[in-house]
Amino acid sequence: MLLKRVLVPAASFEIACGILLALPYASAPAGGDPAPPQAEISNGVIHAVLSLPDQKNGYYRGTRFDWSGVINSLSANAHNYYGPWFNKTDPSVIDFVFRGPDIVAGPCSAISGPVEEFVSGEKALGYDDAKPGGTFIKIGVGVLRRPDAQDYNPYRLYDIVDAGHWNVRRGPASIEFTQQLRDPASGYAYRYTKTVRLVPNKPEMMLEHELQNTGRRAIDTNVYDHNFLVLDGATTGPDFQITVPYKIAAKAEDHTDARFFEVAESTFRYLRPLTGRDTVAADFSGFGKASSDYRITIENKAAGAGMTIAGDRPLASEHLWSIRSVIAVEPFIEMNIEPGKAFRWRYTYSYYALPNSSK
């Protein structure tokens, strides 16, 4: 949520995703369309429900986030970690808005779980090279159409020219997603594989990735995981704390009241519950070049639960975005993949009960 927000008139949207204007994850869309495809996996300790990529009937058809590995819910140790952070959607909304008691998400942000977005600076691949009417690439989404001369906006819903070819392989405790995409006009092409794997007999999940460059141009981009945490639906506030391996230097975003949080060495704490339109967002710095600094621990003492996110690549940047319903720590990594080469990365999620917790 810390990418630059650029307002685009609602009239300029290609409003075609058909997201429900009601509670998310309903059993079937309005109008008699088939229910969004889903899959369940379990290792006996973790149970997870995932949405599957589907250009016509998929739950998420926005053009911001990778369509693979969208986790609707994940339960471990009697706690649920993911689910909708909004309670309504509206295709005219850019990103999200507060409307009275409601949090209303637009079609490109209405998603849940540890979802990923590929961004090159604040752009998508090939956007600046494409003239109005030309094409550019959003990895994990497809070939998109640039409609006009406006700057790229991740919250804008772009026309999907080609969603590529998706293949999904399901197992009892894992799902492998593969997307193959080629855009001759821009010169970009890739094979992207993402596997969601539950570790046998442990409250642990791994997200394994490989991005192979099959085009004629280098893929120079960043990827980050948005990590929409909605632990048991708890309100964001002093019961939560976030810890990283390095001494945090946190710079609050302009729309954040710095009185809402404090930083003590490597720990970030909320000083009061977030209510109404309260937003706490910050850039984290202080990490080094070792992949060991890609480690985030989030705990809630009232819920008696926590989680750790560990990556196997060095951080390029790290951000925090949070409102009353969700906490999202956003670690970025960077990649430069020459034609014919591949890049691999992995995240490990560990879910646990806090010591002496009765829950």
Phi and psi in degrees as a GROMACS rama.xvg file:
@    title "Ramachandran Plot"
@    xaxis  label "Phi"
@    yaxis  label "Psi"
@TYPE xy
-97.4498  5.2699  LEU-2
-65.7461  153.737  LEU-3
-59.2175  129.28  LYS-4
-91.0542  122.043  ARG-5
-117.844  119.794  VAL-6
-74.0299  132.218  LEU-7
-125.401  131.842  VAL-8
-55.9959  138.041  PRO-9
-57.5064  -31.4725  ALA-10
-65.3257  -18.0382  ALA-11
-90.6688  -1.70258  SER-12
-69.5911  148.785  PHE-13
-93.2845  86.5909  GLU-14
-82.28  93.9316  ILE-15
-138.4  7.76431  ALA-16
-83.5438  -19.6621  CYS-17
69.3073  23.877  GLY-18
-66.0386  144.661  ILE-19
-61.9559  139.109  LEU-20
-95.5548  54.0292  LEU-21
-160.3  -158.5  ALA-22
-64.7784  139.532  LEU-23
-72.5567  164.382  PRO-24
62.655  32.0299  TYR-25
-66.6827  159.781  ALA-26
-68.7828  -29.5676  SER-27
-154.979  143.212  ALA-28
-68.669  162.072  PRO-29
-67.58  156.693  ALA-30
87.8492  5.32886  GLY-31
80.0073  11.1661  GLY-32
-69.7469  156.411  ASP-33
-60.0647  152.369  PRO-34
-64.7547  146.78  ALA-35
-56.8631  134.265  PRO-36
-67.8841  139.204  PRO-37
-136.188  166.901  GLN-38
-145.059  150.395  ALA-39
-118.02  141.222  GLU-40
-133.214  152.969  ILE-41
-156.62  145.288  SER-42
-115.59  15.0539  ASN-43
89.456  -17.137  GLY-44
-114.201  -41.4658  VAL-45
-110.767  138.927  ILE-46
-125.215  126.757  HIS-47
-132.007  145.224  ALA-48
-117.743  127.535  VAL-49
-121.646  145.494  LEU-50
-85.4662  144.868  SER-51
-105.717  149.004  LEU-52
-63.9362  132.124  PRO-53
-161.823  112.767  ASP-54
-65.0561  -28.8494  GLN-55
-92.1835  -43.0578  LYS-56
-122.433  2.52454  ASN-57
-62.6265  150.222  GLY-58
-62.9994  -48.7841  TYR-59
-102.824  118.566  TYR-60
-128.567  25.0132  ARG-61
-73.7497  172.984  GLY-62
-115.124  22.6572  THR-63
-102.109  -55.4799  ARG-64
-97.8567  150.425  PHE-65
-52.1679  131.578  ASP-66
-77.0929  -13.1617  TRP-67
-92.2478  148.084  SER-68
71.1211  26.9716  GLY-69
-76.3304  114.81  VAL-70
-99.2147  116.116  ILE-71
-75.8391  -38.6875  ASN-72
-156.446  150.722  SER-73
-147.543  119.675  LEU-74
-113.07  138.932  SER-75
-154.135  137.037  ALA-76
53.6392  38.523  ASN-77
67.3047  21.5416  ALA-78
-125.986  147.761  HIS-79
-110.321  132.306  ASN-80
-104.443  -23.2081  TYR-81
-133.095  155.206  TYR-82
164.972  -177.904  GLY-83
-65.9056  133.229  PRO-84
-95.4025  -2.16405  TRP-85
-123.104  161.123  PHE-86
-118.73  -1.19371  ASN-87
-147.911  159.514  LYS-88
-129.406  156.05  THR-89
-153.53  121.348  ASP-90
-66.8419  -11.9988  PRO-91
-87.9907  -5.13807  SER-92
-87.1112  136.285  VAL-93
-96.1949  116.812  ILE-94
67.024  -98.9893  ASP-95
-154.373  161.16  PHE-96
-141.718  158.457  VAL-97
-96.7662  126.808  PHE-98
-125.836  99.8892  ARG-99
58.3955  -126.27  GLY-100
-81.223  -6.18636  PRO-101
-93.8067  150.004  ASP-102
-109.452  115.785  ILE-103
-112.732  121.497  VAL-104
-101.802  145.167  ALA-105
-81.8973  171.043  GLY-106
-64.8231  -23.2747  PRO-107
-89.8103  -11.4486  CYS-108
-114.546  -7.76824  SER-109
-80.4449  85.1469  ALA-110
-154.241  168.315  ILE-111
-142.259  164.253  SER-112
90.8832  -171.276  GLY-113
-84.7016  69.8436  PRO-114
-87.389  155.922  VAL-115
-118.539  151.473  GLU-116
-133.013  137.055  GLU-117
-100.591  123.61  PHE-118
-138.073  140.6  VAL-119
-108.696  98.5756  SER-120
67.0021  -119.553  GLY-121
-113.078  24.8729  GLU-122
-123.585  166.045  LYS-123
-94.9746  158.974  ALA-124
-59.7067  125.285  LEU-125
80.6061  3.37664  GLY-126
-63.8747  -46.5299  TYR-127
-67.8801  -24.6576  ASP-128
-80.0841  -22.2779  ASP-129
-82.7065  133.195  ALA-130
-82.326  160.641  LYS-131
-50.7672  128.837  PRO-132
94.807  -14.9688  GLY-133
-83.724  -177.803  GLY-134
-118.474  155.38  THR-135
-144.231  179.308  PHE-136
-120.524  137.157  ILE-137
-123.17  109.271  LYS-138
-61.7174  135.33  ILE-139
84.0329  -4.77718  GLY-140
-119.392  -69.1639  VAL-141
159.862  -165.088  GLY-142
-85.1802  123.98  VAL-143
-114.12  157.959  LEU-144
-99.5359  129.226  ARG-145
-82.1308  117.13  ARG-146
-84.6813  -24.4617  PRO-147
-158.289  -168.927  ASP-148
-88.5533  0.483522  ALA-149
-65.7298  154.508  GLN-150
-62.7978  157.037  ASP-151
-63.276  137.953  TYR-152
-133.042  113.879  ASN-153
-63.0449  -20.0832  PRO-154
-89.6495  -3.31292  TYR-155
-86.7385  140.427  ARG-156
-90.0006  110.613  LEU-157
-94.2094  154.746  TYR-158
-69.343  130.838  ASP-159
-91.2534  112.807  ILE-160
-78.9204  -40.6217  VAL-161
-152.251  117.312  ASP-162
-85.9166  6.25061  ALA-163
71.315  -168.609  GLY-164
-111.195  119.415  HIS-165
-100.805  138.538  TRP-166
-129.2  131.647  ASN-167
-121.916  123.824  VAL-168
-112.253  120.777  ARG-169
-105.022  140.586  ARG-170
-130.479  172.84  GLY-171
-59.4273  -34.9215  PRO-172
-127.135  17.5783  ALA-173
-157.412  156.826  SER-174
-138.58  130.607  ILE-175
-110.566  126.465  GLU-176
-110.576  133.514  PHE-177
-131.577  128.836  THR-178
-119.84  129.182  GLN-179
-113.384  130.265  GLN-180
-142.698  142.528  LEU-181
-143.575  132.384  ARG-182
-126.203  94.3712  ASP-183
-58.2245  -31.2185  PRO-184
-66.0751  -40.7812  ALA-185
-91.4663  -19.987  SER-186
89.1988  0.236553  GLY-187
-92.7409  142.511  TYR-188
-158.211  149.979  ALA-189
-159.638  163.947  TYR-190
-122.259  118.848  ARG-191
-117.82  124.799  TYR-192
-123.238  129.729  THR-193
-131.408  127.62  LYS-194
-117.915  125.894  THR-195
-97.9611  115.756  VAL-196
-128.815  127.068  ARG-197
-92.1931  126.529  LEU-198
-70.7838  132.221  VAL-199
-54.5812  127.488  PRO-200
61.9436  21.987  ASN-201
-132.58  151.58  LYS-202
-80.6899  62.1968  PRO-203
-141.096  136.818  GLU-204
-126.513  141.116  MET-205
-119.112  136.666  MET-206
-111.362  110.42  LEU-207
-109.764  136.581  GLU-208
-133.346  148.959  HIS-209
-142.892  128.299  GLU-210
-118.665  111.872  LEU-211
-104.086  127.176  GLN-212
-84.7883  109.49  ASN-213
-107.909  10.654  THR-214
-100.096  -167.399  GLY-215
-102.833  -3.55111  ARG-216
-117.092  147.187  ARG-217
-64.9783  142.668  ALA-218
-97.7413  105.254  ILE-219
-114.316  106.198  ASP-220
-156.628  167.924  THR-221
-110.583  157.745  ASN-222
-135.318  140.891  VAL-223
-135.347  156.569  TYR-224
-106.102  125.785  ASP-225
-76.3288  -26.1345  HIS-226
50.887  59.6958  ASN-227
-71.2231  93.6885  PHE-228
-91.6562  123.657  LEU-229
-128.592  57.0355  VAL-230
-55.5714  109.068  LEU-231
53.7863  21.1085  ASP-232
69.7529  19.0293  GLY-233
-70.1654  144.476  ALA-234
-70.5786  135.218  THR-235
-62.4798  127.645  THR-236
175.871  -160.175  GLY-237
-62.2546  -18.1834  PRO-238
-69.2949  -18.3626  ASP-239
-95.1757  145.585  PHE-240
-142.866  148.426  GLN-241
-120.458  129.95  ILE-242
-127.836  138.619  THR-243
-128.286  168.376  VAL-244
-76.2553  -12.1977  PRO-245
-113.462  165.161  TYR-246
-74.9887  118.65  LYS-247
-78.7809  132.449  ILE-248
-113.58  109.703  ALA-249
-109.565  127.241  ALA-250
-107.848  116.068  LYS-251
-68.1671  141.102  ALA-252
-69.0281  161.49  GLU-253
-58.8678  -32.5884  ASP-254
-89.978  11.4947  HIS-255
-105.551  133.503  THR-256
-82.9875  110.797  ASP-257
-63.2709  -16.1134  ALA-258
-73.0912  -6.87015  ARG-259
-83.9068  -9.96355  PHE-260
-147.827  165.341  PHE-261
-140.618  155.367  GLU-262
-122.645  126.927  VAL-263
-125.152  105.097  ALA-264
56.2068  -107.162  GLU-265
-104.75  14.5914  SER-266
-122.117  135.016  THR-267
-108.956  128.663  PHE-268
-129.449  142.622  ARG-269
-85.7041  138.428  TYR-270
-96.3319  -15.8715  LEU-271
-154.189  156.436  ARG-272
-64.8077  144.746  PRO-273
-85.3697  131.616  LEU-274
-133.263  165.3  THR-275
51.8617  -122.857  GLY-276
-96.1015  10.9568  ARG-277
-56.5219  136.247  ASP-278
-135.127  132.828  THR-279
-119.513  117.653  VAL-280
-138.906  141.513  ALA-281
-155.786  151.156  ALA-282
-91.7148  132.144  ASP-283
-99.1086  136.487  PHE-284
-136.837  172.12  SER-285
116.266  -10.3248  GLY-286
-77.8671  161.448  PHE-287
-106.396  -158.969  GLY-288
-95.0373  -0.732793  LYS-289
-87.2523  144.293  ALA-290
-65.4701  -17.6223  SER-291
-64.5061  -18.3629  SER-292
-78.342  -12.1254  ASP-293
-84.0276  77.7116  TYR-294
-152.152  119.354  ARG-295
-124.415  128.024  ILE-296
-118.147  127.519  THR-297
-124.097  125.639  ILE-298
-129.32  149.49  GLU-299
-126.887  109.984  ASN-300
-68.9544  -31.9392  LYS-301
-70.1937  -40.4639  ALA-302
-75.1872  -23.5502  ALA-303
74.2409  31.8158  GLY-304
-141.974  157.195  ALA-305
-153.427  176.328  GLY-306
-152.753  153.573  MET-307
-126.844  136.672  THR-308
-117.43  121.547  ILE-309
-126.108  131.025  ALA-310
-108.928  160.91  GLY-311
-107.078  15.8913  ASP-312
-127.49  153.545  ARG-313
-65.6104  150.524  PRO-314
-73.9832  139.545  LEU-315
-96.0244  -34.4713  ALA-316
-164.443  167.062  SER-317
-149.13  135.552  GLU-318
-135.189  163.018  HIS-319
-129.601  135.525  LEU-320
-135.715  134.528  TRP-321
-155.313  143.687  SER-322
-130.026  -172.391  ILE-323
-61.4912  -25.2395  ARG-324
-101.941  -6.03498  SER-325
-158.112  147.837  VAL-326
-121.378  128.077  ILE-327
-130.718  106.888  ALA-328
-91.5709  128.888  VAL-329
-118.733  92.6328  GLU-330
-87.9603  131.379  PRO-331
-105.164  143.148  PHE-332
-126.861  158.805  ILE-333
-118.509  153.991  GLU-334
-146.448  145.966  MET-335
-133.117  112.584  ASN-336
-117.641  113.447  ILE-337
-73.9426  156.59  GLU-338
-52.1019  134.881  PRO-339
85.7586  -7.04028  GLY-340
-102.327  169.129  LYS-341
-134.867  153.594  ALA-342
-126.274  134.883  PHE-343
-124.077  143.666  ARG-344
-153.053  160.652  TRP-345
-146.58  141.051  ARG-346
-117.581  142.182  TYR-347
-120.135  124.197  THR-348
-108.407  124.428  TYR-349
-118.252  129.366  SER-350
-114.876  135.1  TYR-351
-152.241  159.946  TYR-352
-90.7207  143.876  ALA-353
-73.8455  148.04  LEU-354
-56.2264  141.692  PRO-355
66.9098  14.5935  ASN-356
-80.7365  136.531  SER-357
-90.4865  -2.22109  SER-358
